Amino acid sequence: MKTPAGSELVSGRAPTMTQLDVTSAEQVSRPEPASSPGRSVVLKVLRSTVRTALFAVAGLAFVIGLWWLFAAMIDNPVRLPTPSAVLDAIPRDFNSIPAAEFISFQSGGIKQAIEYTAVSVLIGAGIGATLGFLVGAFLGTFRAARELLGPPMIALGLIPVVVLAPFLSIWFGTARIVQAGLVIVFAFVTVAAVVQNATMSVSGQYKDYAMSLGARKGLVFRSVVLPAIAPPTIAAVRVGLAAGWSFQAAGELLGGSKGVGKLIQTLQGMSATTDILATLILLGILAVIVDGIVVLVGGWITRWQD
């Protein structure tokens, strides 16, 4: 009758050489532990990032190639300048555009116009998103308020935002905050609608369950409602910012005294297509950078999802 492995040690008998050989073979044939999960996640994220970057570079190269091809076919720099001409215009007119200064009686170049527009967009989006969050959470929480203020909010969301620009100028003049009025309205409507729907969804799924376990309303709002509505709120803020650059430039174009819109209006009268494209490219790069910062901050806020 065979004795179980290790019984010799229990009984006090020394193991034989054959038993030692069998034990060593089992240890050699035993598979090595798999790599750590953290390393696999890092490698997966790295591969995904590299793949995304390669596709982005390829897409950008394709667009620039088409741009160069069409510019060569048109052969008219006023209608469509080449990418190299636009790149040359960025450092040349970054701090000063003498011809535009002579026409608009204002000093500065592309940099000053973009700075003015960027600050206006950030202020407008911040005000609109904050008000939209508060109103959306209020409407999503209280049914009576939703039934009372829901129809006006829907009507405001259906009105084209650009149509409001002349009224804002007539009512409030040409102040800087008025030029950001389109950004404020759009960010407010977008964030309010998203937060309202998210709050209603959370109230139906998680809020009642948490309160049935004895949690107080304040704790439920801080620990259940706010974390649950954070991801859609951040997405709504990104949408408000993305559209805010266009709305701000449109407001400045219609009645502003500074900013990208005003500069484009001046450059259009000069047929300076190269400077217009250079301004738009730099504005687009800045918009991408701001969106990336929002994504990083949003990822930190919603780190509980990982």
QUIPEWO-V104051 format. One record per residue. RES is the residue in three letters. SS is DSSP state (@ for helix, = for strand, . for the rest). OMEGA is omega as a letter, one per 40 degrees, with the letter a starting at -180 (* if undefined). Layout:
res=RES ss=SS omega=OMEGA
res=RES ss=SS omega=OMEGA
This chain:
res=MET ss=. omega=a
res=LYS ss=. omega=i
res=THR ss=. omega=a
res=PRO ss=. omega=a
res=ALA ss=. omega=i
res=GLY ss=. omega=a
res=SER ss=@ omega=i
res=GLU ss=@ omega=i
res=LEU ss=@ omega=i
res=VAL ss=@ omega=a
res=SER ss=@ omega=i
res=GLY ss=. omega=i
res=ARG ss=. omega=i
res=ALA ss=. omega=i
res=PRO ss=. omega=i
res=THR ss=. omega=i
res=MET ss=@ omega=i
res=THR ss=@ omega=i
res=GLN ss=@ omega=i
res=LEU ss=@ omega=i
res=ASP ss=@ omega=i
res=VAL ss=@ omega=i
res=THR ss=@ omega=i
res=SER ss=@ omega=i
res=ALA ss=@ omega=i
res=GLU ss=@ omega=i
res=GLN ss=@ omega=i
res=VAL ss=@ omega=a
res=SER ss=@ omega=a
res=ARG ss=. omega=a
res=PRO ss=. omega=i
res=GLU ss=. omega=i
res=PRO ss=. omega=a
res=ALA ss=. omega=i
res=SER ss=. omega=a
res=SER ss=. omega=i
res=PRO ss=@ omega=a
res=GLY ss=@ omega=i
res=ARG ss=@ omega=i
res=SER ss=@ omega=i
res=VAL ss=@ omega=i
res=VAL ss=@ omega=i
res=LEU ss=@ omega=i
res=LYS ss=@ omega=i
res=VAL ss=@ omega=i
res=LEU ss=@ omega=i
res=ARG ss=@ omega=i
res=SER ss=@ omega=i
res=THR ss=@ omega=i
res=VAL ss=@ omega=i
res=ARG ss=@ omega=i
res=THR ss=@ omega=i
res=ALA ss=@ omega=i
res=LEU ss=@ omega=i
res=PHE ss=@ omega=i
res=ALA ss=@ omega=i
res=VAL ss=@ omega=i
res=ALA ss=@ omega=i
res=GLY ss=@ omega=i
res=LEU ss=@ omega=i
res=ALA ss=@ omega=i
res=PHE ss=@ omega=a
res=VAL ss=@ omega=i
res=ILE ss=@ omega=i
res=GLY ss=@ omega=i
res=LEU ss=@ omega=i
res=TRP ss=@ omega=a
res=TRP ss=@ omega=a
res=LEU ss=@ omega=i
res=PHE ss=@ omega=i
res=ALA ss=@ omega=i
res=ALA ss=@ omega=i
res=MET ss=@ omega=a
res=ILE ss=@ omega=i
res=ASP ss=. omega=i
res=ASN ss=. omega=a
res=PRO ss=. omega=i
res=VAL ss=. omega=i
res=ARG ss=. omega=i
res=LEU ss=. omega=i
res=PRO ss=. omega=i
res=THR ss=. omega=i
res=PRO ss=@ omega=a
res=SER ss=@ omega=i
res=ALA ss=@ omega=i
res=VAL ss=@ omega=i
res=LEU ss=@ omega=i
res=ASP ss=@ omega=a
res=ALA ss=@ omega=a
res=ILE ss=@ omega=i
res=PRO ss=@ omega=a
res=ARG ss=@ omega=a
res=ASP ss=. omega=a
res=PHE ss=. omega=a
res=ASN ss=. omega=a
res=SER ss=. omega=i
res=ILE ss=. omega=a
res=PRO ss=@ omega=a
res=ALA ss=@ omega=i
res=ALA ss=@ omega=i
res=GLU ss=@ omega=a
res=PHE ss=@ omega=a
res=ILE ss=@ omega=a
res=SER ss=@ omega=a
res=PHE ss=. omega=i
res=GLN ss=. omega=i
res=SER ss=. omega=i
res=GLY ss=. omega=a
res=GLY ss=. omega=a
res=ILE ss=@ omega=a
res=LYS ss=@ omega=a
res=GLN ss=@ omega=i
res=ALA ss=@ omega=a
res=ILE ss=@ omega=i
res=GLU ss=@ omega=i
res=TYR ss=@ omega=a
res=THR ss=@ omega=a
res=ALA ss=@ omega=i
res=VAL ss=@ omega=i
res=SER ss=@ omega=i
res=VAL ss=@ omega=a
res=LEU ss=@ omega=i
res=ILE ss=@ omega=a
res=GLY ss=@ omega=i
res=ALA ss=@ omega=i
res=GLY ss=@ omega=i
res=ILE ss=@ omega=a
res=GLY ss=@ omega=a
res=ALA ss=@ omega=i
res=THR ss=@ omega=i
res=LEU ss=@ omega=i
res=GLY ss=@ omega=i
res=PHE ss=@ omega=a
res=LEU ss=@ omega=a
res=VAL ss=@ omega=i
res=GLY ss=@ omega=i
res=ALA ss=@ omega=i
res=PHE ss=@ omega=a
res=LEU ss=@ omega=i
res=GLY ss=@ omega=a
res=THR ss=@ omega=a
res=PHE ss=. omega=a
res=ARG ss=@ omega=a
res=ALA ss=@ omega=i
res=ALA ss=@ omega=i
res=ARG ss=@ omega=i
res=GLU ss=@ omega=a
res=LEU ss=@ omega=a
res=LEU ss=@ omega=a
res=GLY ss=@ omega=i
res=PRO ss=@ omega=i
res=PRO ss=@ omega=i
res=MET ss=@ omega=i
res=ILE ss=@ omega=i
res=ALA ss=@ omega=i
res=LEU ss=@ omega=i
res=GLY ss=@ omega=a
res=LEU ss=@ omega=a
res=ILE ss=. omega=i
res=PRO ss=. omega=a
res=VAL ss=@ omega=a
res=VAL ss=@ omega=i
res=VAL ss=@ omega=a
res=LEU ss=@ omega=a
res=ALA ss=@ omega=i
res=PRO ss=@ omega=a
res=PHE ss=@ omega=i
res=LEU ss=@ omega=i
res=SER ss=@ omega=a
res=ILE ss=@ omega=a
res=TRP ss=@ omega=a
res=PHE ss=@ omega=i
res=GLY ss=. omega=a
res=THR ss=. omega=i
res=ALA ss=. omega=a
res=ARG ss=@ omega=a
res=ILE ss=@ omega=i
res=VAL ss=@ omega=i
res=GLN ss=@ omega=i
res=ALA ss=. omega=a
res=GLY ss=@ omega=i
res=LEU ss=@ omega=i
res=VAL ss=@ omega=a
res=ILE ss=@ omega=a
res=VAL ss=@ omega=a
res=PHE ss=@ omega=i
res=ALA ss=@ omega=i
res=PHE ss=@ omega=a
res=VAL ss=@ omega=a
res=THR ss=@ omega=a
res=VAL ss=@ omega=a
res=ALA ss=@ omega=a
res=ALA ss=@ omega=a
res=VAL ss=@ omega=a
res=VAL ss=@ omega=i
res=GLN ss=@ omega=i
res=ASN ss=@ omega=i
res=ALA ss=@ omega=i
res=THR ss=@ omega=i
res=MET ss=@ omega=i
res=SER ss=@ omega=i
res=VAL ss=@ omega=a
res=SER ss=@ omega=a
res=GLY ss=@ omega=a
res=GLN ss=@ omega=a
res=TYR ss=@ omega=a
res=LYS ss=@ omega=a
res=ASP ss=@ omega=i
res=TYR ss=@ omega=i
res=ALA ss=@ omega=i
res=MET ss=@ omega=i
res=SER ss=@ omega=i
res=LEU ss=. omega=i
res=GLY ss=. omega=a
res=ALA ss=. omega=i
res=ARG ss=. omega=a
res=LYS ss=@ omega=i
res=GLY ss=@ omega=i
res=LEU ss=@ omega=i
res=VAL ss=@ omega=a
res=PHE ss=@ omega=a
res=ARG ss=@ omega=a
res=SER ss=@ omega=a
res=VAL ss=@ omega=a
res=VAL ss=@ omega=a
res=LEU ss=@ omega=i
res=PRO ss=@ omega=a
res=ALA ss=@ omega=a
res=ILE ss=@ omega=a
res=ALA ss=@ omega=a
res=PRO ss=@ omega=i
res=PRO ss=@ omega=i
res=THR ss=@ omega=i
res=ILE ss=@ omega=i
res=ALA ss=@ omega=i
res=ALA ss=@ omega=i
res=VAL ss=@ omega=i
res=ARG ss=@ omega=i
res=VAL ss=@ omega=i
res=GLY ss=@ omega=i
res=LEU ss=@ omega=a
res=ALA ss=@ omega=i
res=ALA ss=@ omega=a
res=GLY ss=@ omega=i
res=TRP ss=@ omega=a
res=SER ss=@ omega=a
res=PHE ss=@ omega=i
res=GLN ss=@ omega=i
res=ALA ss=@ omega=i
res=ALA ss=@ omega=i
res=GLY ss=@ omega=i
res=GLU ss=@ omega=i
res=LEU ss=@ omega=a
res=LEU ss=@ omega=a
res=GLY ss=@ omega=a
res=GLY ss=. omega=i
res=SER ss=. omega=i
res=LYS ss=. omega=i
res=GLY ss=@ omega=a
res=VAL ss=@ omega=a
res=GLY ss=@ omega=i
res=LYS ss=@ omega=i
res=LEU ss=@ omega=i
res=ILE ss=@ omega=i
res=GLN ss=@ omega=i
res=THR ss=@ omega=a
res=LEU ss=@ omega=i
res=GLN ss=@ omega=i
res=GLY ss=@ omega=i
res=MET ss=. omega=a
res=SER ss=. omega=a
res=ALA ss=. omega=a
res=THR ss=@ omega=a
res=THR ss=@ omega=i
res=ASP ss=@ omega=i
res=ILE ss=@ omega=i
res=LEU ss=@ omega=i
res=ALA ss=@ omega=i
res=THR ss=@ omega=a
res=LEU ss=@ omega=i
res=ILE ss=@ omega=i
res=LEU ss=@ omega=i
res=LEU ss=@ omega=i
res=GLY ss=@ omega=i
res=ILE ss=@ omega=i
res=LEU ss=@ omega=i
res=ALA ss=@ omega=i
res=VAL ss=@ omega=i
res=ILE ss=@ omega=i
res=VAL ss=@ omega=i
res=ASP ss=@ omega=i
res=GLY ss=@ omega=i
res=ILE ss=@ omega=i
res=VAL ss=@ omega=i
res=VAL ss=@ omega=i
res=LEU ss=@ omega=i
res=VAL ss=@ omega=i
res=GLY ss=@ omega=i
res=GLY ss=@ omega=i
res=TRP ss=@ omega=a
res=ILE ss=@ omega=a
res=THR ss=. omega=a
res=ARG ss=@ omega=i
res=TRP ss=@ omega=i
res=GLN ss=@ omega=a
res=ASP ss=. omega=*
